[in-house]
Structures are given as C-alpha cells and as structure tokens.
Amino acid sequence: MKSVLIVGGGPSGLVAAKTLLEYAGGTKYKVTLFEAADKVGGMWRSSPGEKGEICSPHMRTNLSRFTVAFPDLAWGSVDLTDPITGAKPSGPPAIFPPAWQVGRYLQTYVNKFLASGIVHCNRRVTVADFEGGLGGTWNVTSVDQTTRQESKDSFDYLIVASGFFHRAGPKIRQSQMQHGSGKRIQHSSQFRDVASFSEDAGKVVVVGGGISGSEAAATAAFQISNAKHSSGQKPAWADSKVYHVFDRPFYTLPRYVPQDPYDPAIQDFNLSPRFLPLDLILYNLGRRGGDGPITASIGQVPAEKAEKGHEFIRNLLGGDQRATGRLELVSKPDKIQYPAYTGVTDMYAEFVRDGTIVPINGRVVNITQGASKDFSLEVAAQGPWANANEPTSHLGDVTGVVEATGFQSHLNYLSEDVKQALEYDPDSHRVPFLLSHGSVFNEKVPNIAFVGFYEGPYWGVMSMQAKIIAQRWDHKTSPNTAFDTLDTSDALSVRQAIKDGKLDVPQFWMADYVGLMEEFAQRVGLQRDDSALGAGGPLFPARYQDEAEERTEAAAAVCEVAEVLQRSEKEGLFVAAAAFRGMQGTWTLRRKVGSRLPSMPNGVFEGTAHFNPRTPTDTIYSAEYLYIEDGTLTMSNGMKFPATRRYVYRYEESNDTVTAWFVDGDGLTVGDFFTRLEFYRPTDVEHGWMAKGRHWCSPDTYKSSCEFRFRGASLETFGITYEVTGPKKDYSHESWYSRPTPGLA
C-alpha cells in the first residue's frame, strides 16, 4: 500500500481521505491526515458562542445544503441539536444552514467514514519537501500544537487540502495611524460587529465588492437596523451609515430566485413565478442545451457569452438594479461585454434603496488618521467603470473599516524547490500555482495533488477531484484525454490575463460547476443519477455516486430535491420566503377605508411604510421586521389627521410561513398574534401570488386577502385587504404598497 499524507481537515481533506481509503476496497492507500486546528471542519469548525476564525458560526451558507454536501451523507442523517440550548430542529434542516451546522455535518462525516488514528488534529505541517522522481518520497516535518513536539515522517504521496481561501488578502495602505487604531480596521473574515469599531455614530466603510464585500456591508447595515428598531437602549452607533467602496458593479442575488421570471407568452415578467434556492437555478442542466458531453468553460469569457450572463441575471432580479436609485450598481450597456460579477445577500439591495448602504465606485488608496480618532479614506476613481480622470475624493468621520480584499493561499510549508517546480508566483493571489485542467496536478511534481484549491470550492467538485487522484495514482487509464495531458495552459493564460488587467476575466475563473462536474464524472466513469429528475434538472453531488459505495444517502438527497421541485411547482414552496424578503425597506402606501355603516365615514390614508429588519425576538423564527407606517388619514367628512400604526412581521422557515403580530405599547415589543398568510397561486397571469388570512378579535372577525406581484426576484408591489365585521363594525381596508420612484444618484 502507498502512504498518503493529506494536509488539512476541511471538507476537501476529509473527502480526499474517505475516497482514498475506500478506493479498490481499501487495498491501495494508507492515509494520514494532519489538521493544525483542534478539530476538523476548516472554516466551518466553530460552534455557537465562538467567534470563528474565518466566519461567524451563525453565518448562513450562500448555496443550499443540496450543494453543500457529499454524495454519501444526507443532511437528514446529521444531529443538529444546538450545543448551547439543547434545542432540536422543529423541522427539516435549514435550506441554507448556518456555519456551525456545516461543521456538525463534517464531524458526522468523520465519525461515519474515518476510523480512529487517521485524523491527527493539532498537527501543523511546517515543511514538506520532495526528493526523487516518479517513485520519490515526501519528507514532512510537523509540530504538535499542544506539546510543541516536532515530528518527521515520510510519505509516498502528498495531497494539499489546506485551503485556497486561507489568509487575508493585501491590506490597504495606512498612514498616521494612532496606537490601537488597527482594531478598527478589520478584514471581512474577522468582522463580526459594528459595535467593535466605536461607540459613536459615523461612517462604516466596507472596501471591496463581490461575495465578501456585499455580505459584510449587508451585515453591518442589518446590525444598524436592529439597533434602531429593537427594545432596550439605542446605542449611538445605531445612527451610523455603511459606505461600500468597490471598483466594479456587481449584482446582488438573493438566496431564493424565480425559476420562470420572464413569461414569453405575455412578453413580460411573470407576476407569480415559482421560486427555488439559488443554486438549483444556477446549476441546472437544462441551461446548457445541445447534445453530446458537457464540457467546462474555464478562463476568460467571450463578449457574447458575457452579455448572455448579464441578461440571465437581470431576468432573475427583475432589472439591472437601477431601481435601487444608485447607478454605481448598474453595468452600463458598453460594459456588459465583460463578465457579470455577483454577491449573494438577501438584504443588500433594499439597504441601498433606503440609504443605509451608500455604494461608491472607486478604489481606496490610503487610510489616514488625524487628531481625531476617526479615519479619513482617499478614494480614487477606477476606470473603466468610472471616469479615472476625476479627482481623488475623501471619506471623513469613518469609525471603522472592513477590508473585503479577498484571500490568498498559505502554503509556506512547501519547500522552495517544490514551489519552483509548481511555478509559484507570490504576486498572483488568484493563480499562485500552475495546475492542470481541474486544478489537481502538475506533472513536474508527480506525487503531489490538490483538492479544493481553486476559486469556488463546491463540495461535489472536491469529491470528484479525490476520485481522479485515486485513479491516477493507481495508474488507471482515462477515457477523457483532456485530463491525461496534465496541461497547465488554462492556469497560465488566466494568470497572464489577470496581470495584464484584462476585463474579460470572470469573478471566479473556475466557476463552471456544471461543466466541471460533468467532465469529472466522465473522467472517473460515474453515471449521473437521472432516475428521479430525468436528464435535466438541477445538478448537485448526490446525483453522482460510485456503484461500489452505499447509495442510500444519495438516493435520499435526490428524492428530497425531487420533492422540493414538485412542491415549488404545486404548492408554491419558498414563495413566502421570497415575499417576506421582498417586503424589506421603504414603501409608498395608499389605503382606502370603505365603511358600510352610515355612522362611520369613508377615508383615504396616504403615507410611507417601512419594514425594518431586526433580530428575531423568538428563536423559532428565521427573520423579523418591525413594521412602521406614518401618514395622513383624510375622511370623507373633510376631517384630516396624522395616523400611525405598527406591527411585527415574522418568517418561520420550518413551515415556510409569514405571520403578523400586534405591537405592545412601547412600539417595539411583540404583542398578540394577528394573522398568518397562506399563499396560493392565482388563476390567471394578470395577478401575483395570492394569500389569505383570518383573525378573530372578540367580538370582531378580520379576513385578509393579499396579492404579491413580483418582477423577477423583486417584489414590485403588493396589496393587503381586510374585511372587518362585528356587532359594531362593517368596513374594509384596501392597502397598496409601491416602491418610491428612485432619484438616480
């Protein structure tokens, strides 16, 4: 048996260990795994109550649990009991689980597949050097993090699984910094709380767009909203604003998007689309079309394909984002020839619309600190997305800075000779090593392989990479010659394009998940499971399973996705989630009060309504708004007076429902239950999703009917009508909410 050392106990390392151990009936490889931390899980290992090294344990995944999974372990087999409260989930696992639950999934994976003695935690590799040719040896030095004892071991093969997104990216230049100011300049991986910057109100600046930048900006804005609209003393920093500086427009995708946003039959957006988790839409085989094998599109993006990408995303969102009122988020017509960049966040766009987040197009070139403890940032215009001839602007009164400047790999343990053979470039953070198609091998160092070392470490791809490694090191022939050439030209081409500042380099240069999965499956001889979904449908890891492996778990996951698709089609699953998300922010409100009693006049209310996000005040709910409306009520008898009311709206993920609640006298605390919205599909294309509710408030009865009209994932307008009857009441309330017309900035 050949000995293999795997460096890293995150998802990529664990799936590599399991795959090699089971390959050929466990007769080929003796596997050892070294993990520097005290437990496995990589970025997902933190538990509730901990800060987390790379992310908060409560951060939600931006891909669903169908994609964040391995083929041979379904989420339903994982114990997700909260370690602090002891509470068990009331329903199925969350579609987008928090990070600590992903860590629990990975620990379950270890317990199920990796015997004692294989995984060694608290073991940091300090040196890995290779000597000899094809049959050479890896000499590895490691240190026990607890005892500080150093060990030297030799292995036939080395798998690098220590993470591509490991070390914070380059820092912004700083000058005139005072002592202690560094605590108020945090990388996005370390940012958790606006309160950690300052007790005072001011500007919180997030530098960098895309995934981490949009998440950090939305997190900061949510904390500000929560501080303003929760009970208890309001901190001074609750009056802060978030300024988001980025050099390229990007789209903000919510976690639930429509399957059918545009209806060709009516040549307009579908007012009542069906919704699914983002990844089940993006990674759908039906989008590829054509006959024959699917291949991965790697590297630079041709203009025609880039334009189609913008069109697809704009259909999902319902527009180019100018409805937010900020042109900084809009890719102009002469720029859609370049690849679209995206972030995944549910709240960002509406925080921009209501002014809590202020987007700025440019690049921060320096941070200074004068006599005040606050910072000043120099922002240079960044061409071609803005006029580079514009003078440098300044942001003052900055209380804290979040550097969403990306990550860089950390493989200092590889010897200089190995790095040189891998054509290491320390200045190329996105392509530090030249690896073959699929980012697995380099023929100059034949006994090393990489798993999860690329932009976009989807778990299915990592599982496939591990199978490819097991086959190649066993000298198995491949039916796909593209992988046999060990060609590194893709990586070299992208590296050079990045250095040359080419605008056709995509946000993630290996992001063709569908293409990679299909190519890898062909390479290792796996058949896709089409039994429940046909030849199309969403692609996810459980659809690819070895015949030699136990298939019950994969079958369970496939059946669950099939059920989700059916419920989305038949029952409107996830419509409540999409509607609740869409309600966030500011609306223009017009209400007609129609009385059927001669003693009560009719009336018209005109004003503004705000759905303000805050932390749910009961843990069974996933999200919560404090609803506040203010305006003027004009009665048919000529009387006019100011009017206001408040409710709390809640979303419960376990049963996909929206509920409304009364508010107590303090205007903040949740009071008695009011009504539950039950969604159902309209009978024609001229209406949005419908909902009904009923509330008995002795001795009166309130019956509600609602309509939610979508434009892509965005809620364009909605209406709520109440019919109120009782011994002394007989009237209707018909309220319509529409977005204020944006004044483009």
N, C-alpha and C positions, 0 to 999 in steps of 0.2 A: 504493500500500500504506500502511496505517495503522501508525504506530510504537507499540510497546507496551513499557513497562518493567515487569519483574517484580522485585519486591524480595523476596529470599530464595531460597536454593538448597537447601532441604529437599525432601521428597517433593512437597509442594504446588506449589512453584515450578517444579520440574523437569517435572512432568506438565503444568502450565499452558503452559510453554514448548513442549514437544513437541506438544501439542494445537493450539495456535495456529499453529505453524509448518507443520503438515500440513493445516490446515483449507483446504478448497476448493483442494486441490492446491498449497498454499503460495503462493497468489496474493493473500491478503488482509492478512497481518500480517507486519511486520518486528519481530522480537522481540529484546530485550536483557534479560539477567538480571544483577543485581548481588547478590553474596553477600559479606557482611562478613568471613567466616572465610576461611582459606587453602585450603579445599576444600569441595566440596558435601557434602550429607548431613544438614544440620541437626543434630538431637540424636543422630543415628546416625553421625556422621562420624569418631569416634575409632577408633584402631587398637589392637590388643593392645599392652600395655605403657604406654599412656597412661591418664591419669585419666578423661578425658571431661568435657565441660563441663556437660552436663545429666544424663548417666547413664554408668555404667561401660560400657566396650566389651564386657564379658562378661555384662552383664545380658541375660537371655532375654526375648524378646517375650512378652506375655501373650495374644496372638492368634496363630494359626498362620500359616505362610508362605503359605497359600492366601488369607488375608485381607490380610496384609502384602505386597501385590504389586500390580502394574498389569496390565491385561489383555494387554498386548503384550510382556511379558517374563516368561518362566517361570523359576523358581529353578534349574532344571536347566541353564540357559544361563549361569550365573554361576560364575566361577572362585573357589572358596572356599579356596584354598591359604592356610594360616596364614602371615602375613608374617614371623613370628619363627622358627618351627621349620621352615617349608617343607613341613610335612605336608599331604597332600591328604586330604579326607574319604574314609573307607573305604566309605561307602555313600551313599545319597541325602542331600540337605541336611536338617539338623535340622528337625523339625516346628515347633519354637519356636526360631528361630535367635538366636544372640547378637547384640548391637547392632552389633558391628564387621562382621558378615556382612551385616546390613541396609545398612550403609554401602557395602560392596562391591557389593551389588545396585544401589544408586543410582548408583555410579560407572559400572557397566556400562551402566546406562540412559542416562547422559550420553554415553558413548562410542558407543553404538549410534544414538542419535537426535538429538543436538545437535552441530551442526558447530562447528568451532573459531571463536572470535570471538563466540559468543553468550553464553557464561557468563563473567562477569568476577568472579573471586574477589578477596579483599582489598579490596573496594569497599563502603564503608559509606555508606548514604544518610543525610544529615543534615537535609535539608529537601526536602519535596515540597509544592508549592503549585499550586493550580489557578486559572486565570483564564479567563473567558469562559463561555459557556453550553454547549449541547449539542456544539458544534464547537470547544470551548475547548482549552487546552493545559496540560500539566503541566510546570512548571519545576522541575527536580530538581537539587539540589546534592549531590555525593558526594565522598568523600575516599578516596584510595588509602591503605590501611592501612600499606603498606610505605614509600612515598616521602613520605607526608603531603601530596601534591599535591591541591588541590581542583579539581573539575570541575563545570561547569554544562551541563546538557543539557535538551532539550525533547522531550516525547513526546505523542502523541495520547491514549494510554490508560495507566492505571496499575493493576497487579494487586498487591495486598497478599498476600504469601505468606511473611511473615516470622515466622509462628508465633503461635498463641494461647497456648501454654504456654511462655513465653519467660523471664519474670522471676519470681524467687521471690516468693511471697505475703507478706502482712503478718507482721512479726516480733512475737514475744511481748514484752510489757513486761518490762524488766530494770531492776534497781536494785542499788546497792552492788557493782558489778562491779569486779573487780581487773584489772590490766593483763594482757593475754594470755588472758583467760578466753573471749573471743569465739571462739577456735579450737575450743573445746569445746562451742560451740552452733552447729550446722550445719544448713543447710536440707537436706531429703531429696535434692534434686538433687545436692548436693555430698558427702553422706555416703557413705563407702566402707568405713571400717574402724573397728571398736570400739577398736583399739589407738591410734588417733589422739587419743582423749579423755584417757586416763590409763593409767598402768602399774598402778594399784591396782584392786582389786575394788570394786564399788559398784553403784549403780543406773544403767542407761542408759535414759533416758526418751524415748519417741517420742510426739510430740504431733500428733494428727490421725489420723482413720481413713481408710477407703476404700482406693483403689488404692495411693497412695504410702505411706500410713501402715502398711498391712499388709505391704507389701514391705520397708520399712525395718526394721520390728520383726522380721520373719522373717529378714532378712539378718543383723541383729545377733545374734539367737538362734543362727543357724547358725554364725556365727564363734565364739561362745562354746562351742558343742558341739564344733566342730572343734578348738579349742584344748585342750579337755579330753581328747579321745579320739584325738589324733594322736601319733606318736612325736616325741621331742625334749622340750626343757624346757617345762614348762607355765607360761605367763605368769600373773601374779597376777590379771589381769583375766578370766581364764577362770572365776573364781568369781563373776562378775557376773550380774545378772538384768536382764531387759528389762521395763520398765513402760510399758504402752501406754495413753495417755490419749486418749479420743475422746468426742464428745458424742452419738453416735447409734449404736445397734447396727448391725452390718453382717455380711453373710455372707462367708465366705472360700471362694471357688471354686477348686478345683484345675484344672490345665490339661487334664486328661482327665476327662470326666464320662460317665455312662451314657446311652445312647440310650433305654433301656427300664427305668428304675429301678423302676417300680411295675407289677406284673402284675395286671390286673383279674380274671383268671381265678382267681387264688388269693387275691385281696383282700389282698395283702401285697407287700412289697418283693421284687423278683426277686433271688435269691441269686447268679445268674450273668448279670448284664447285659452288653450289648455296649458298648464304650467308643469314644469319638471325641474329637478335640480340641474344646475348649470352644466355639469359635466355630462349628463345624459343627453343633453342637446349638442354640446360642442363635439363630443366624441361619438357621433352617430355614423354608422357605416353607410347609411343612406345618403349622406352628404358627399361621399366620394364618387359615386356613379361609375359608369363604364364597366367593361368586362375585364377579366384577367386579374392577376395578382395585384394587390395594393402595395405600393412602394412608398417609402418615406421621403418626404421633401425636406432636405437638410440645407441650411445655409441661407444665402441671400434670396430675396423674394422678388420675382419679376413684377413689373408695374401692373400688368393685367390682373395677376393673382392678388396683389395688394389691394387694388380697387374692389375686387370681389369681397375681400375680407372686411373692408370698411362697410360695404353695402350690407353684408350679413349682420354685422354687429349693430348697425344703425336700425335695421329691421327689428332686431331683438329689443333694442332700447326704445324704439319709437321715435328716433330722430338722431340728430348729430350733437345733441347736448346744448344747443343754443338756448333751449327753454330754461336752462338754469340761470340765464342772464349774464353769463360770463363767456366771452369768446375765447378766453385762454384755453378752454377745454375743447374747442372746435378745431378739427383738422380742415383747413381751407381746401377748396377744390383743386388747387395746384399741388397739394401735398398728399392727396390720397393715393398717389402713385407709390408712396412708401408704406411699409407695413404698419398696421394699426398696433398701438400699444394699449394695454388694458390694466386695470386694477380690479380686484374683486372685493366689493364692500356694499353693504345694504344701505348705509346711511349717508355716504359722502355727498351724492348729488343734491339731496334736499338740504343738507347743511350749507352747501354752496348757494343754493337758491335763497335761503333765508338769511344769508350773510354771516353765519357763524364761521364758515370757512371762506377765506378770500384767496383765490388762486392767483399766482403771479408767474408769468412766463419769463424765465431767465436763469441765471446761474449765480449762486452765492460764491464770491471770490475771496471774501475776508470777513472775519468776525472780530470786532474790536469792543473794548470796554473802557469807558472814560471814568470820570469822577463818580458817576452813578454806578450802582451795582448792576444796572441793566446793560444789555448789549446793543450794538448797532451793527447791522449787516449790510455789506455792499453787494448789490445785485446787478450783474451785467446782463444786458440783453443777449439772447442766444440765437444766432441765426442758424438755419433759415426760418425758424418758426417765429422769430420776431426780428425787428429791424436792428441789426447789430451795430448800426451807427448811432443809436440812441445813447445818451449819456448814462453812466452808471448811476443807479438810484440807491437810496438808503432806507432801510427799515430801522427806526429807533424804538425805544421803550420795549425792547424784546426781553421777556422774563426767562425764556427757555428756548433751547434749540434741539430739535430731533434730527439727527443725521441719518436719513434713509438713503445712504450712499452705497448700498449693496454689500456684498460679501466677497471675500477672496479665500482661496483654498489654503490649507495649512498642512503641508507635507514636508516639514523640515526634517523629519526622521529619515527620509530617503537620502542616501549618500549623494555626494556631488557627481560621482560617475554615473549613477543611475539617472539623476536628473538630466545630465547632459545627454545621455542616450535617449531619453524621452523628449528631448528638445525643449527643455523647460525655459519659459520666458517669464521672469518675475514681474514684468510690466504688463503682461497680458492676463488680467484677472479673469476674463471670461473663457480664455482658451490657454491655460497655463502649460498644458502638455499636449503634444500631438498624438492623438489616439485614433484608432481605426473607426470605420463606419459603425456607429453604435456606441462609441466611447468605451471600448473594452480593452483592446490590445494595442501593443506596439511591438512589431517584430524584432526590434533591436534589443528588447529585453523580454525574451520569450517566456520566462517563468513568472511574469507579473501580469495581473489583470485588475481591472477597475469595475466596481459595481456602484451605481448611483452617482457617478462622478460626471455630472453634466447638468445643464440648466433645465430644471423641470424633472425632479426625481420621482416620477409616478411609480407606484409600487409594482404595477404589472410589468413595466419595463425592467425594473430591478430583478424581478423573478425570472424573466426571460434571459437577462444577461448572465445570471448564475447558471442557467441550463446550458447556455452557449459555452461558458468556461468549462463546465464539467465535460462536455463533449470534446472540445478542442484538446484539452489536456489529456484526454483519453485517446487522442489521435483518431477520432471518428471523422469520416468524410462528411462533407456537407453538400446537400443538393443545391445550395444557393452560393454561387461563386463570388458574389459580392462581398461575402464575409470572409472568404478564404484568401483574398488578396491582401488583407491587412492594410488596405490603402488608407493613408492619413491625409489625403489631399483635401477632403472636406474641412477638416480642422484647420489645416494650413491656410486654405482660402478664406475662411471666416476670420481667422486671426489677422490676416493681412487687411481684409476689408475693414475691420474694426480700427486698426491702426491708421488706415487711410481716411477714416471718418466717413465711410460710405453710409448713406442714409437708407439703403435697402437691406441692411442687416436687421433681422427681426428682434423683438424683445427677448425671446428665448430661441436660440438658433437650432435647438433640437426638440422643438415643441410639437412636432408632428406625431402625437401619441398614437393615433390610429395607424399611421404608416409604419411606425416602429414596431408596434405590437404585431401587426400582420407580417412584416418582414421577419421578425424574430421567430414567430410561430412557424413559418415556412422553414427557417434555418434549423430548428430543433425538431421538426417533424410533428408539431402539435396540430390537431384539428380543432377548429373553433366550434364550440357548442351552439348549434343553431336550433336545438330541439324545441325551445320554448319561445324564441324570438324570431325565428326564420333567418334568412340570410342577411337581413338588415338589423336595424335597432341599435341601441347604444352598446358601445364596446367597454368592457370592464374585465378585471383579471379573472374572475370566476368562469368566464367563457372559454378559458384555455387551461386544460387540466391534463396531466400525464395519465396515460392508461394505467401505469404502474401505481399511481397514487390513489388513496382512498378518496372517492368523489362525492361523498355525502354532503360535505360542507359546501363545495362548489355548486352542487345541484340546488341546495337551499338558497344560496345567494342568487342564482339565476332565476329561480321561481319567485323570489321576493321582488326582483326587478320587474319581471313579467307582471306581477300583481300590481306594482306601483304604476306601470304603464296603463294597465286596464282601469285602475281606479281614477287615474288622471283623466282618462277618456270618458268613463261612465259616471263618475261621482264628483268630478271637479276637485280632486285631491290637490292640495297646495294653492288653490285659489284664495283661500282665507289668508294664507301666509303672504301671498303676493299683494292682496288688497291691503292687508294691515301694513306691510312695508310701504306701500304707495301712499298711505294716508299721512305719513310724516310731513311736518312742516306747515307752511302758511297757505291759507285758502281764502278766497273771497266768498262770502256766504250771503245768500239771499233766501229768505224764508217767508212763505205765505201762511198766515194763520186764518183758517176758514171756520167760522163759527156757524153752527146750525141751531143756536139758541138766540132768540131775539134780545135777550138781556146782555149778550156778550158781543161786542163789535168785532169785526174782522181786523186784520193788521198785516203789516209787512215789516220784516226785520231785515236790515242791511248792515253788514259789518264784516269782521275778519275773524277767522277761526285758526287756532294753532294746535297742532298735535305735537306735543313736546316730549321727546324720548327721555326716559329715565330708567333707572334700575328697577326691575320688578319688585314690588313690595310684598310679594308672596312667591316663594321659590318654585311653586308648581308652574308658574308662567315663564315663558321664554322672553317676552318683551312687553313693554308697557308705555303708554302715553298719558300725560296729563293734558286733557283737552280744555282749552280756554277759548271762549268766544266773547267778543265785545262788539257792540254796535248800537244802533238806534232803532227802536220799535215805533212805528207810526201807525196809529189806529185809524179806522175808517171814520171815527167821530172827530178826527182832527187832532187828537191828543198825541204828543210825541215825547218820548223819554228814553234815556240810556238804559240799556239792558245788557246783562252778562250772565253766563252760566258756565259751569264746569262739570266734567265727567272724567272718569278714568277708563281708558280702553286697554284691553289686555289680549295677548295672543298666547294660546296654550298649544304647544307643538304636539304633545302626546295624542291629542284628538283633533288637531288642525281646526281650532275654533277661535272666533273673536267674540269677546264679551264686553259689555259696557256696564259701568258701576257708577253709583252716585258718589259724591264727594262730601265729606264732613264739613263742619263749619269753618275749619281753618283753611279751606280751599285747597288742601293738599292731600289729606289722608283719605284713603279709600273707605267708602261707606257701604251701603247696602247694594246688593245685586240689582241691576236694572234689566238687562236683556241679553240674549245670546243670538248671534246672527247665524242663520242656517242658509248656506249658499246653494243655489241650483241654477242650471243652465236656462237661458231664455229660449223662447220658441222661434225666434227669428234673428236675422243678422243685424237688425237695426237697434238692438239693445245690448247692454253689457250684462255681466253676471248679476243675477238677482239674489237677494237674500231676504229672509223674513224672520220676525221675532215676535215674542208675546210677553207681556209683563202685567201681572195683576197687582195693583196697589190699592188695597181695600179702601173704598168700595168701587174703584175705577179699574178699567181694563185698557191697556195700551197695546195696540197691534202695530207692528212696524213692517214696512216694505222698503227695500233698498235696491238701488241699481248702481253698479260699479263699471264704468266704461274705461277700458284700457286702450292705450296706444303703445303697442309693444309691451315691455315690462312696466311702463309708466302708467300710473293711474291718472287719466286726463281729467275726469270729472266724476262726481258721484252724488247721488241723492238719497235722502232718508225721509220717508213719510210716516207720520204717526197718526193713527186713528184712535181717538180717545173717547171712551163712552163711560157713563156712570150716571148715578142719580141726578147729579147737577152739572154734568159735563157732556158735551157733544160737539167736538171740534176736530179739525185736522191740522197738522203741521207738515208742510212740504218744504224741505230744505235742500238747496242745491249748492254744491261746493265746486268752485272752479279755481284754477291757478291764476294768481295775478299776472297780468301781462308783463313780461320781463323788460326792463330797460337795459339793453345790452351795454356791458362795460368792456 
